[in-house]
Amino acid sequence: MPNPTITNSSYAGEFAGKYLGAALLSASTLDAGAVSILPNIKYKAAMKVGTFSNLVRSADCDFDATTSGLTLTEKVLTPSELQVNLQICRKELHSDWEAAQMGFSAFDELPPLFSDYVISRVAAEVANATETSIWSGASGEGSFDGFSTLLAADATVVDVAAATVTAANVIDQLGAIVDAAPAAILGKSDITLYVSNNIARSYIRSLGGFSTNIGANGVDNKGTTWYNGGQLTFEGINIFVAQGLGDNKAVLAEKSNLFFGTGLLDDRNEVKVIDMADLDGSQNVRVVMRYTAGVQIGIGSSIVYYS
C-alpha cells in the first residue's frame, strides 16, 4: 500500500463543528449528560439566580407586595478560548492507519481518510483534557476553572471535610455528605452524587463484603463479583463517577445546577490538518484546533462539596 497522502488543499474545517462536538462531548461527564450543557455560547452566558423571601403569607382582602421579595443575582459562564497546535510525522501514525485499512484492527469504524484518522486521535485527547478541566481545572495554560475551583471559592457552598476514603469508612463518609445536604434538594429527581474514582472503588469493595457493617459475603452474597458495571446508588441517590475529579473528593448537586458551556457553532471554532509536504518537503502534518469551553455553578447553597 502506498504512503497515505493528505490532499494538497488540506482539511480546513468544513465540518469543524462536528469534530469539535465529538472531541468535547465525548468527555465522559458530558457524554453521559451528567451536567447541564449550554451550547453555542458566542461570548458569555448570564444566568439569573433568584431567591424568594416571605412568598406565602396569611390571606386578607388586600394586595400587598411589600412583604414578599425576589432577590436576583447573576452567574456568568464565560468559556475559555483553547487550542491544539500539534506537529507529527506522517510515519508515526502510518502503521496504525494502514493496519486499520487492511482490517487488522479491533476498531471497525475508523475514518477511511488519513486526515480524519489524525483528527480522531487528537479529538480523543481533547476529550480527556476537557473531562479533567471540567472537574479539577484551574485558570491557566490549556485549562479553565473547573467545578472544584468554583466550589472552593464560593462561600455559600456547603463544605464537608474529607478523609482518606477506604472500604471501611466509605459508607460513613457518603452518609456525611448526604446528611449535610439541604433537605429541599434531597427529593429532586436529578440530584446526583458525583464521586472520584477512588471513592467509587471503595464503595464497590465495601458492598462486596469489605466493610464492617455489611455481611462478609457482600451484596446478594456475591462477594466481589456483585458489581457488573451497572448504576451505583447511595440511599436512593444516583452515583456518577466523575473521571476528572481528584481523589477523595465528591459533589452532591442537581444536574440542573451544574453547567458546561461551549461555542460549537462559534465562528472561532476551527479544525485544520495541514500537509507540510508541499510547503517544506517534510513528512510532517500539522493539526490545528480552536474551540471554547467552561463551567459554572448555579445556586451554591444547594451544593455539598466534599474535599
C-alpha positions in Angstrom: 0.0 0.0 0.0 1.4 3.4 -0.9 2.1 6.0 1.8 -1.1 7.8 2.8 -1.5 11.2 1.4 -3.5 14.2 2.5 -4.8 16.2 -0.4 -2.9 19.4 -1.3 -5.8 21.5 -0.3 -5.7 20.0 3.2 -8.6 19.6 5.6 -9.6 23.1 6.7 -12.6 22.8 9.0 -15.6 22.4 6.8 -17.0 20.0 9.4 -15.3 21.7 12.4 -18.4 21.8 14.5 -18.9 18.0 14.2 -15.3 17.2 15.1 -15.2 19.6 18.0 -18.6 18.3 19.1 -17.1 14.8 19.2 -14.0 16.0 21.0 -15.8 17.9 23.7 -19.0 16.0 24.2 -17.1 12.6 24.3 -15.8 13.7 27.7 -17.5 11.1 30.0 -19.4 13.7 32.1 -20.8 15.4 29.0 -21.4 12.2 27.1 -23.5 10.9 30.0 -25.4 14.1 30.3 -24.4 14.3 33.9 -24.5 18.2 33.9 -26.5 20.8 32.0 -24.9 21.7 28.7 -25.2 25.1 27.2 -24.0 25.0 23.6 -23.4 27.8 21.1 -22.3 30.5 23.6 -20.9 33.2 21.4 -19.0 35.1 24.1 -20.6 34.6 27.6 -23.9 33.4 29.1 -25.5 35.2 32.0 -27.7 33.0 34.3 -30.1 34.6 36.7 -30.3 33.0 40.1 -33.4 34.0 42.1 -34.2 33.7 45.8 -37.7 34.4 47.1 -38.4 35.7 50.6 -41.8 35.6 52.6 -43.5 34.4 49.5 -46.5 32.9 51.3 -48.5 34.9 53.9 -51.9 34.8 55.6 -54.7 35.8 53.3 -56.7 39.0 53.6 -58.6 41.3 51.2 -55.6 43.4 50.1 -52.7 43.1 47.7 -49.5 43.8 49.5 -46.3 43.2 47.6 -44.1 44.7 50.3 -44.0 41.6 52.5 -42.6 39.3 49.7 -39.5 39.7 47.7 -37.3 38.3 45.0 -33.5 38.7 45.1 -31.8 38.2 41.7 -28.1 37.5 41.4 -26.2 36.7 38.2 -23.8 34.0 37.4 -21.8 34.4 34.2 -20.4 31.5 32.2 -17.5 32.6 30.0 -16.0 29.8 28.0 -12.2 30.0 27.7 -10.6 30.0 24.3 -8.4 26.9 23.8 -6.4 25.5 21.0 -4.4 22.5 19.8 -1.2 23.1 17.8 0.4 19.7 17.0 3.0 18.7 14.5 3.6 15.0 13.9 5.5 12.9 11.3 3.2 11.0 9.0 5.2 7.8 9.8 4.2 7.9 13.4 0.5 7.1 12.6 1.1 5.4 9.2 1.3 1.8 10.6 -1.8 2.2 12.8 -3.9 3.7 10.0 -2.6 1.1 7.4 -3.5 -1.8 9.7 -7.0 -0.4 10.2 -7.5 -0.1 6.4 -6.4 -3.7 5.9 -8.8 -5.0 8.6 -6.1 -5.9 11.2 -7.6 -3.6 13.9 -10.0 -4.2 16.8 -11.8 -0.9 15.7 -14.2 -1.3 12.8 -15.3 2.3 12.5 -12.1 4.2 11.9 -12.3 7.0 9.4 -11.3 5.9 5.9 -9.2 9.1 5.3 -5.8 9.6 6.9 -6.7 13.2 7.8 -9.9 12.1 9.6 -7.9 9.4 11.4 -5.4 12.0 12.7 -8.3 14.3 13.8 -10.0 11.4 15.7 -6.8 10.6 17.6 -6.3 14.2 18.6 -10.0 14.6 19.4 -9.8 11.7 21.9 -7.0 13.5 23.8 -9.0 16.8 23.7 -11.9 14.9 25.3 -9.7 13.6 28.1 -8.3 17.1 28.8 -11.8 18.5 28.8 -13.0 16.0 31.3 -10.2 16.8 33.7 -10.7 20.6 33.3 -14.5 20.2 34.0 -13.9 18.9 37.5 -10.3 19.8 38.5 -9.2 22.6 36.2 -7.8 26.0 37.2 -7.4 29.0 35.0 -4.1 28.8 33.2 -2.4 27.3 30.2 -4.7 24.9 28.4 -7.4 24.8 31.1 -10.3 26.7 32.7 -11.7 26.9 36.3 -13.4 23.6 36.9 -16.2 22.8 39.4 -13.7 22.0 42.2 -12.1 25.5 41.9 -15.5 27.3 41.7 -17.0 25.3 44.6 -14.0 26.0 46.8 -14.2 29.7 46.1 -18.0 30.0 46.8 -18.7 30.8 50.5 -22.3 29.7 50.1 -21.5 26.1 49.2 -22.0 23.5 52.0 -18.5 22.2 52.8 -17.8 18.8 54.3 -14.2 18.0 55.4 -12.9 14.9 53.5 -11.0 12.0 54.9 -8.9 9.4 53.1 -11.7 7.2 51.8 -11.4 3.4 52.2 -13.8 0.4 52.0 -14.0 0.6 55.8 -15.2 4.2 56.1 -16.8 5.0 52.7 -20.4 4.5 53.8 -19.9 6.8 56.8 -18.3 9.4 54.5 -21.0 9.3 51.9 -23.6 9.4 54.7 -21.9 12.6 56.0 -22.3 14.2 52.5 -26.0 13.4 52.3 -26.6 14.5 55.9 -25.1 17.9 55.1 -27.4 18.5 52.1 -30.2 21.0 52.3 -33.5 19.0 52.7 -35.0 20.8 49.8 -32.7 19.2 47.2 -32.8 15.6 48.5 -36.1 14.9 46.9 -35.2 16.4 43.5 -35.3 13.9 40.6 -31.9 15.0 39.2 -29.9 15.0 42.4 -26.6 13.2 41.8 -23.7 12.2 44.0 -20.5 12.9 41.9 -17.6 10.9 43.3 -13.9 10.4 42.4 -12.6 7.1 41.1 -11.1 6.0 44.4 -14.4 6.7 46.3 -16.4 4.7 43.8 -13.9 1.8 44.0 -14.0 1.9 47.8 -17.8 1.8 47.7 -17.9 -1.1 45.4 -15.4 -3.0 47.5 -17.3 -2.2 50.6 -20.5 -3.6 49.2 -18.6 -6.7 48.3 -18.1 -7.5 51.9 -15.1 -5.5 52.9 -17.0 -3.3 55.3 -17.7 -3.8 59.0 -21.4 -3.0 58.5 -22.0 -5.4 55.6 -22.1 -9.2 55.7 -18.9 -10.9 54.8 -20.4 -12.1 51.5 -21.5 -8.7 50.4 -24.5 -7.7 48.3 -26.7 -10.7 47.5 -24.0 -12.9 49.0 -21.9 -12.5 45.8 -18.8 -11.1 47.4 -16.5 -9.2 45.0 -18.5 -10.4 41.9 -21.6 -8.5 42.9 -20.9 -5.4 40.7 -21.1 -5.7 36.9 -20.8 -2.1 35.9 -24.4 -1.0 36.5 -25.7 2.1 38.1 -24.5 2.7 41.6 -26.8 4.4 44.2 -26.5 5.5 47.8 -29.6 5.9 49.9 -31.6 6.2 46.7 -29.3 8.9 45.1 -27.6 8.0 41.8 -23.8 8.0 41.9 -21.9 9.3 39.0 -18.1 8.6 38.8 -16.6 11.9 37.7 -13.4 10.8 36.0 -11.8 14.2 36.2 -12.5 14.6 40.0 -9.4 14.3 42.3 -9.1 11.6 44.8 -11.2 11.8 48.0 -13.5 14.4 46.5 -17.2 14.4 45.9 -20.0 16.8 44.9 -23.7 16.4 45.8 -25.8 18.5 43.5 -28.7 18.6 41.0 -27.6 18.2 37.4 -29.6 21.3 36.6 -27.3 23.3 39.0 -24.1 22.5 37.2 -23.4 23.9 33.8 -20.9 23.3 31.0 -20.8 25.9 28.2 -19.2 25.8 24.8 -19.5 27.6 21.4 -19.6 24.7 19.0 -21.1 26.8 16.2 -19.0 29.8 17.1 -17.0 31.3 14.2 -13.8 30.9 16.2 -14.1 27.1 16.2 -11.6 25.7 13.7 -10.2 22.3 12.8 -7.3 22.0 10.2 -5.0 19.3 9.1 -2.1 20.8 7.1 0.2 18.6 5.0 3.6 20.3 5.1 5.0 18.2 2.2 4.2 20.8 -0.5 5.5 23.6 1.7 8.8 22.4 3.0 9.2 18.9 1.6 8.9 17.2 5.0 6.6 14.4 6.1 5.2 16.5 8.8 1.5 17.0 9.4 0.2 19.9 11.4 -3.1 19.7 13.3 -4.9 22.9 14.5 -8.0 23.0 16.7 -9.6 26.1 18.2 -12.6 25.9 20.5 -14.1 27.2 23.7 -15.2 25.5 26.9 -16.0 26.4 30.5 -18.2 25.6 33.5 -20.3 27.4 36.1 -22.4 26.5 39.2 -25.9 27.9 39.8 -27.0 28.1 43.5 -24.0 27.4 45.7 -26.1 26.8 48.8 -27.8 23.9 47.1 -24.4 22.1 46.6 -22.4 20.0 49.0 -18.7 19.8 48.3 -16.6 17.1 50.0 -12.9 17.9 49.9 
